[in-house]
Amino acid sequence: MARSRSIPWAARVLLDHGMPATKVHSILVTDDPEIIRRQMELHRERLEERLMDQRLVVGHIKVLLTEVAHQREIVALGFGGSGPQRRRARPWTRGGVGARVER
C-alpha cells in the first residue's frame, strides 16, 4: 500500500475503532513521535477498558439466560410456576437506574 494512501486508511481505521476525531487529527498533523505514541497508547487503553466492560456485560447476560433456561426446564418438568417468586438484584445495575430492591 503506497504511503499516500496509508494515512487516510489509518485515519479511517482509528475513527472506526472509536478514536475521537480530534485525537486522530492531532496525530496526523504532528511531527512529534512522542505525541503519536502517547495518543495511540491512550486509545489502546480505552479499547481495553471497553473490552473489559463488554466481557462483564456478556457474563451477566450468560447468567441471566442460564437462569431463564433453568426455570423453563423446571416448569416443563411440572415443578414450580406457582406462587410469588423473588428476583435477585441484577448485578450490572450497580444500584443505579434499573436496580431492584428486594422485599
C-alpha positions as CSV (number, residue, x, y, z in Angstrom):
1,M,0.0,0.0,0.0
2,A,1.5,3.4,-1.0
3,R,2.2,5.8,1.9
4,S,-0.1,8.4,0.4
5,R,-3.0,6.0,0.7
6,S,-1.9,4.6,4.0
7,I,-2.5,7.8,6.0
8,P,-6.2,8.1,5.1
9,W,-6.7,4.4,5.6
10,A,-5.1,4.6,9.1
11,A,-7.3,7.6,10.0
12,R,-10.4,5.7,8.9
13,V,-9.4,2.7,10.9
14,L,-8.8,4.8,14.0
15,L,-12.1,6.5,13.7
16,D,-13.9,3.2,13.1
17,H,-12.4,1.9,16.3
18,G,-13.7,4.8,18.3
19,M,-10.7,7.2,18.5
20,P,-12.1,10.8,18.8
21,A,-11.7,12.8,15.6
22,T,-9.8,15.5,17.4
23,K,-7.2,12.9,18.6
24,V,-6.9,11.5,15.1
25,H,-6.3,14.9,13.7
26,S,-3.7,15.7,16.3
27,I,-1.6,12.6,15.4
28,L,-2.0,13.3,11.7
29,V,-0.6,16.9,11.9
30,T,2.2,16.4,14.4
31,D,5.8,15.8,13.7
32,D,6.4,14.7,17.3
33,P,6.7,10.9,17.6
34,E,6.1,11.1,21.4
35,I,2.6,12.7,20.8
36,I,1.8,9.9,18.4
37,R,3.0,7.3,20.8
38,R,1.0,8.7,23.7
39,Q,-2.2,9.2,21.8
40,M,-2.0,5.6,20.5
41,E,-1.3,4.3,24.0
42,L,-4.3,6.2,25.4
43,H,-6.5,4.8,22.6
44,R,-5.3,1.3,23.2
45,E,-6.2,1.7,26.9
46,R,-9.7,2.9,26.0
47,L,-10.2,-0.1,23.8
48,E,-9.1,-2.5,26.6
49,E,-11.4,-0.8,29.1
50,R,-14.3,-1.1,26.6
51,L,-13.5,-4.8,26.1
52,M,-13.5,-5.4,29.8
53,D,-16.9,-3.7,30.1
54,Q,-18.3,-5.8,27.2
55,R,-17.0,-9.0,28.8
56,L,-18.7,-8.1,32.0
57,V,-22.0,-7.5,30.3
58,V,-21.7,-10.7,28.3
59,G,-21.0,-12.6,31.5
60,H,-24.1,-11.2,33.2
61,I,-26.2,-12.0,30.1
62,K,-25.0,-15.6,30.2
63,V,-26.1,-15.9,33.9
64,L,-29.5,-14.4,33.1
65,L,-30.1,-16.6,30.1
66,T,-28.9,-19.7,32.0
67,E,-31.3,-18.9,34.9
68,V,-34.2,-18.4,32.4
69,A,-33.4,-21.7,30.7
70,H,-33.3,-23.5,34.1
71,Q,-36.6,-22.0,35.1
72,R,-38.1,-23.2,31.8
73,E,-36.8,-26.7,32.4
74,I,-38.3,-26.7,35.9
75,V,-41.7,-25.6,34.6
76,A,-41.6,-28.1,31.7
77,L,-41.0,-30.9,34.3
78,G,-44.1,-29.8,36.2
79,F,-42.3,-28.2,39.1
80,G,-42.5,-24.5,40.1
81,G,-44.6,-22.0,38.3
82,S,-46.9,-21.3,41.2
83,G,-46.7,-18.7,43.9
84,P,-44.7,-15.4,44.0
85,Q,-41.1,-15.7,43.0
86,R,-38.4,-13.4,44.4
87,R,-36.0,-11.9,41.9
88,R,-32.4,-11.2,42.7
89,A,-31.0,-7.7,42.1
90,R,-29.2,-7.6,38.7
91,P,-25.5,-7.1,39.4
92,W,-24.9,-5.0,36.4
93,T,-27.2,-2.2,37.6
94,R,-24.8,-1.4,40.5
95,G,-27.6,0.3,42.4
96,G,-28.2,2.7,39.6
97,V,-31.1,3.1,37.2
98,G,-33.0,-0.1,37.0
99,A,-31.7,-1.5,40.3
100,R,-34.3,-3.7,42.1
101,V,-35.0,-3.6,45.7
102,E,-35.6,-6.9,47.3
103,R,-38.6,-7.2,49.6
